[in-house]
């Protein structure tokens, strides 16, 4: 702070007479001085100046505060929807009501299915409109229109896949009931858009655009987005081919085999349905999708957005890296890190003698979440559960008679074909000994601030060319792109009343392939593998195959009745967790992509002998953080250390502590970080003699493979630098310590806590960095568990919902999502469920009218538009 100079002067008239006394103007200003005939004009004292500047500063703060408040009201709170009173919907035949409970979960009541769906579309748009629009733009390849040229590569990928083309085709061919329902849902969405053109959610204001009207094909696009998220593994077929070329077919078979003594399967054993049988060999070469090095977060943690990037003139372009990163996290986590669980137990295991069913699907963890809770009632419908933004009805949940839940069954529904094109005429490709002309589709991508981008999609008899490398062109054959592939998904299960109807409804579904568990009010429990799984003439589709011959063509699909399914198994427990569900007696080829068996085995171990179970026990099991593979590796390191000690004293100290470890992966444990680093280093060191120092092409990082090697200790896998596996494990421990030192820039074991690598970052698509990260996202939350825990935990991936259904008393059921129902920042329900989800605390999900009335907080009446 600077000080003003202190100045004084005297004023006289021309005759020397003093001017008439001046009245006092201000303290320290012009005043009569000491009775003198002269007046003194004094500048402000330093104290006066500071007080004046403080008053100015306070006024500036007040003005800024009011301005920020006004902006917040205008952009954040003004767009919040009306959840009480009345609203008019043009297509309604009769009045509908929307009651919301203390968590913002709506219960919509209508007098017809179409009125119900129109009201659902309206309510979904109230809470998730921008999320709906973003998902359809991703799946349609329309991101460049709002984010500019930086999004072009992503748009080309999705336009090449052709999900929009498939959705429009299937929307035009669905049965009349489905078509009418899709149109009704779209009317509801569009009514909300029309009514709120001048007060759309914050994201539309930041990106300076308005959503287009919603159409029936857009809802099918949401199904296509999930289909692609859960089944898109063609890149891995290329990787498997590359690995096989480098290690040879025999070693590749061992690398990719997922058969394990810990397998628990639902059907196909000597005693069908008995999960305690051990799976034997079949004709499948199985492998698993395991994470790449993104697990060790300190290595890849995204730096804060630079000031230069934040100052980009076009905010939409500046936000694209954040959205691009969100899409990459969504695809990589789901493709490479599994974690979904479901199970059902019969009345012999429960407190009330009726079945309990539990489900927690593991997907990308975003704000807002991918799931939305809702209760729908109309003649023939009374269903409560979870749906997707933009999708009608309920995907997972229960009605008055049955409950159901899903995990990804990993069915192999994609194949890559190597096509031979004519160099002299690139539109001609070889098939069945002759040249055929490929279909060419010209795509036009609107680009913000630039001319439209045009490019060609080349489609052979197998599908679009999705990849070119080394002079080869790869076409993708995928069930989602087949006629009808997106037409029917799982939302119609809400009207099912019994086991036979459940199976019949699943017959219509193409995918994405799911393990469906079932319970009903009569005490039955069951399982069905739901998917259209192709029958291949030759091979299993694990690697790209020649496209110019018919030898590898699809010859139809496995008949539904031949897919794995069972009702009321002897043990009274059915559990799936992405792992193998079939034993050696089941022969039709389903997949080589099973998840590893550790979560499934843990679920069975904890449930098989339990009695008196309640819904809260299901929730407790869903949050279990025991990690068998890390405990196994700890025991291996302890045994090896008896004959071969690591050189690094930190590694020796950590191994010594493993004597007392119980396998629970706590967030504050350096030992878990050390064991995860050791697991990864052990696999890398086994492969380096064949793949070189960069072993990333083997992205599976299969623990099943490592477990077999360390148990069997085959000489052909022992790296030549070591005389024994004990020496090898000592070197693994040293490399793990070195790796953690590098990642953390610290040699202190205290700095290696697991939370440093596996902290939760639940991000809004535009909230990955800077101020928006703080405003829109939930970040840096320590979390227990590893990929192998039932509570499979990754930074951006985890339980996207939790569900426990009490068939004996639906009002005792539990439901929760990671953040909240609303996608609008100003809503009280933006992330009000987070602490319950994070801490594993129950949130009741009442079903009956009396129970729901106790928690009702708002009612909106929807009236037919005049």
Protein Blocks (a to p, Z undefined) as FASTA:
>chain_A
ZZddddddddddfkopacdddddfbghiacdeehiabdcdddddfklmmmmmmmmmmmmm
mmmmmmmmmmmmmmmmmmpccfehjdddfklmbdcdddddfkopacdddfbfklmmmmmm
mmmmmmmmmmmmmmmmmmnopmmmmnojmlmmmmmmmmmnommmmmmmmmmmmcfklmmm
mmmmmmmmmmmmmmmmmoccfklmmnopadddddfklmmmmmmmmmmmmmmcklmmmmmm
mmmmmnojklmmmmmpcbdfkbccfbhpabghiakbccdddfbdcddddddfklmmmlmo
ccdddfklmmpmblmlmmmmmmmmmmmmmmmmmmmmgcbdcddddfklpmnopacddddd
ddddddddfbdcdddddehiacdddddehiacjfbdcdfkbccddddehiafbdcddddd
dfklmkbcceehiacdddddddddddehiacddddddddfkbccfbdeehiacddddfkl
pghklmpccklmmmpcbfklmmmmmmmpnbdcdddddddfkopacddddddddddfbdjh
laccdfkbcklpcebjadfklpgcdehifkopacdehiafbdfklmbdfbfcbccfklmm
mmmmmmmmgghiafklmmmmmmpcbdfklmmmmmmmmmmmmmoccfblklmmmmmmmmmp
ghiacfklmklmmmmmmmmmmmmmmmmmmnojblmlmmnopaklmmmmmmnopaklmcfk
bcbfklmmmmmmmmmmmmmmmmnopabfklmcfklmmcccdddfklmgcjllmmmmcehi
aceddfkbmklcdfkbccfbdcdddfklmklpccddfkbmblcfklmklmmmmmmmmnop
acdddfbfmlmmmmpcbdcdddddZZ
